[in-house]
Amino acid sequence: MKRRTALSTMGLALAAPHALAQQPVVIKFSHVVTNDTPKGKGALKFQELAEKYTGGRVKVEVYPNSTLYKDKEELDALNSGSVQMLAPSTAKFRPIGVPEFEAMDLPFIFNGEEGYYKTVDGPIGAGLLKRLEAKGITGLAYWDNGFHMVSANRPLLLPADFQGLKVRISGSKVADLYFRKLGALPQIMAFSEVYHALQTGVVDGCENTPSNYWTQKFYEVQKHITVSSHAHLQYAVVTNAKFWNGLPADLRGQLTKAMNEATQYTNSIAKSENVEALEKIKASGKTTLHYLTPQQRAAWVTAVKPVYHEAEARVGKQIVDDLLKSAGIVA
């Protein structure tokens, strides 16, 4: 009996490394928007493809809508290894010492979606992701979420209309600059807190993309929305560099393939999702949509133009110059 027990114990001990080797690698993917946004759908697409291409060797757990961490907490969680993947807005990298990403928040810096993709798919986008390496972060992709609208309980058509408005921003110092140029009072606030703050008057307005206005129901508590396209919202999909580099090369290759395809999918639906969201918002009858005339847009551009120079002290002159040159803007 004793011999049988000893042999059984030995057998379990010998089997344990093999059993452990069969355990899937778990990737916790945290984000702050709902599953039915472009980013939310992109995360789920990556989950599907990653598990498919790795044959189940990887398990992706997606935590949407700030269910795991709020946007201010995410990068600390990534650094500590509590999560392995995030897709924060690019402005979120300033607090960890990579302020250059905030230059992508500059107003009217992209000539439509074509200009945006020219930037992120070219040397500027690649150079920004490379800056994350020194912070222990590996940049995997950029995910599009379209151009911002802005809202309040009064029409926002000219810079004077912003005077004294408390406007929620995500924390971008560049957004802080351009809203102040418009006469508003920017208020930093977690994304998960915005609806209640708009509802109770803690803030008067906010900016975001149509898909986020729809899925977060911001339109329910804002009487007027201006489809201004004054700035762009994009996310950088990132992972913990130590975790990523520690993966077997073949697994990393399969995950890269999954990420590339999920990125193509996410970016392909971003435009259509925003168009559909605008239609749904309009059909709701709960808010009035406004579109800037060429003269009104020109007034906005003139009001915020000093931001290009002022932002240099915050994000660096080189990145501002590069973006202006890419967009063909003379500051």
Salt bridges, closest charged atoms under 4 A:
GLU48 OE1 - LYS45 NZ 3.42
GLU61 OE2 - LYS59 NZ 3.82
ASP71 OD2 - LYS92 NZ 3.90
ASP71 OD2 - ARG168 NH2 3.96
GLU100 OE2 - ARG131 NH1 3.17
GLU102 OE1 - ARG94 NH1 3.71
GLU113 OE2 - HIS232 NE2 3.57
GLU133 OE1 - LYS130 NZ 3.59
ASP144 OD1 - HIS232 NE2 2.96
ASP176 OD1 - ARG180 NE 2.90
GLU193 OE2 - LYS70 NZ 3.18
GLU207 OE1 - HIS230 NE2 2.65
GLU220 OE2 - LYS286 NZ 3.73
ASP250 OD2 - ARG57 NH1 2.88
GLU273 OE2 - LYS41 NZ 2.76
GLU310 OE2 - LYS181 NZ 2.73
GLU312 OE1 - HIS309 ND1 3.64
ASP321 OD2 - LYS317 NZ 2.66
